[in-house]
Amino acid sequence: MSYIALYREFRPTKFEDVIGQNPVTETLRRQVQNGRVAHAYLFSGGRGCGKTSTAKILSRAINCLHPVNGEPCNECEICKSALEGSLTDITEIDAASNNGVDNIRDIREQVEFMPTNAKYRVYIIDEVHMLSTGAFNALLKTLEEPPAHVIFILATTEPQKLPITILSRCQRFDFKRISIEDICKTLEKCVEKTGLDVEEGAIRLIARMADGAMRDAYSILDRCISDGESKITETKVRELVGIPEFEYLKDFAELLVSTNTEKLIEYMENIIMEGKNLEVFLLESIKFLRDILILKTSNNISNFNDAEKDAMLSIGNNIESTKLISLISKLSSVLNEMKWSTDAEVTFETGVLRVVIESNEGNKSVENKNNTSFLKNEVLTKLKENSKMRVYALLANSDIIEAEDGLIHIVFNSVLDETSKQYLQQDETKKAIKEAVIDVTKKDCKVKYVFLKG
């Protein structure tokens, strides 16, 4: 018998089983019980919070031969066929891969026919925001004059992308992110039922990593089970998911707050060399900074022991709350850039470095001329005056940034060939750049290159 993923094995089959969405499910249950079902629904909310599961339950409840207080019985012929996926009157469509106008036109033709076995034809369209403009227009015509035997359930993670004409014709329900406590309770029931040996700390860590998505929590637990070990510990979860230990997060946070760019670059290079998942590392670092902010402002945090809290407070005392909020926001933008980047390593290094340097520059007075825009222009002017045109050309597409302790970062914005890199590493080239920088800043300095990796 093939293995069934936990999220499928424990998928809720009744409204009362849906985790953390009681206001939504209770309203839907009463609508079914009272026979006041709408012709079109919109379920919106983050991934893994129960939208599709609720849509499946609703589609069975309105067609069930023996409903109980608005709940599907899951025992009648209609319910069993629906659970097996063989009931042709309930159709599920993934709009991400079926987003064309022809797909919706097929539905428009089908809705004219009466249901084969059930009372209603139900169309569940997942990620409906992915439909094309033409498909939306075709869907709108059906929603404007729907046959009495047809019900649409639209699900989306991005309702803001839907046309107002679609939104206005649907009864909307917003699903919340599931709380850590609710996820923990659900995982504990799963562990008890399956006989798994899972540490309490591991359950809580999985719940935190799930980020409000019950499906993600099950998936993480599944990965831990597939490892084959008899006991699932917090350490094992960290290893499998790539969550950094407390000391890693503390050291990184200290460097971010201290704005020591030279040591920060070395630290990031070590993180990359160790093969850590950079997206997970940065996400956990952002959460760690958020926890420092909460600890600093309210002292209301329970995920850490006293020694860890003291270390976090020590970091928090070295940065103002407003600047910490700004740092968290900017690093979140870097994380988003990484998700779309073809080179996550480069985006991670340059993005974090940019945030820290900008933060450091923000601490300096407005009168300080040695900012990025001024410094680059003046250095390029000096190189041109000294007839160093090849160096001038190479540095023209770079950011020249002054950090602490007389360190100058030259961050190249495009990938350089090996010949150009070798030329820049020559003593004569470095000397020319250093002399130009000293001439502009009127102080000694050390130049460090930051190359994009090809």
Sequence and secondary structure as in RCSB ss.txt:
>XXXX:A:sequence
MSYIALYREFRPTKFEDVIGQNPVTETLRRQVQNGRVAHAYLFSGGRGCGKTSTAKILSRAINCLHPVNGEPCNE
CEICKSALEGSLTDITEIDAASNNGVDNIRDIREQVEFMPTNAKYRVYIIDEVHMLSTGAFNALLKTLEEPPAHV
IFILATTEPQKLPITILSRCQRFDFKRISIEDICKTLEKCVEKTGLDVEEGAIRLIARMADGAMRDAYSILDRCI
SDGESKITETKVRELVGIPEFEYLKDFAELLVSTNTEKLIEYMENIIMEGKNLEVFLLESIKFLRDILILKTSNN
ISNFNDAEKDAMLSIGNNIESTKLISLISKLSSVLNEMKWSTDAEVTFETGVLRVVIESNEGNKSVENKNNTSFL
KNEVLTKLKENSKMRVYALLANSDIIEAEDGLIHIVFNSVLDETSKQYLQQDETKKAIKEAVIDVTKKDCKVKYV
FLKG
>XXXX:A:secstr
     HHHHT   SGGGSTT HHHHHHHHHHHHHT   SEEEEE STTSSHHHHHHHHHHHTT SS BTTB  S 
SHHHHHHHHT  TTEEEEETTTS SHHHHHHHHHHTTS  SSSSSEEEEEETGGGS HHHHHHHHHHHHS  TTE
EEEEEES GGGS HHHHTTSEEEE     HHHHHHHHHHHHHHHT EE HHHHHHHHHHHTT HHHHHHHHHHHH
HT  SEE HHHHHHHHT   HHHHHHHHHHHHHT HHHHHHHHHHHHHTT  HHHHHHHHHHHHHHHHHHHHT  
  SS HHHHHHHHHHHTTS HHHHHHHHHHHHHHHHHHHH S HHHHHHHHHHHHHHHHHHHTS TT   SHHHH
HHHHHHHHHHTT HHHHHHHTTEEEEE STTEEEEEESS   HHHHHHHHSHHHHHHHHHHHHHHHSS  EEEEE
    
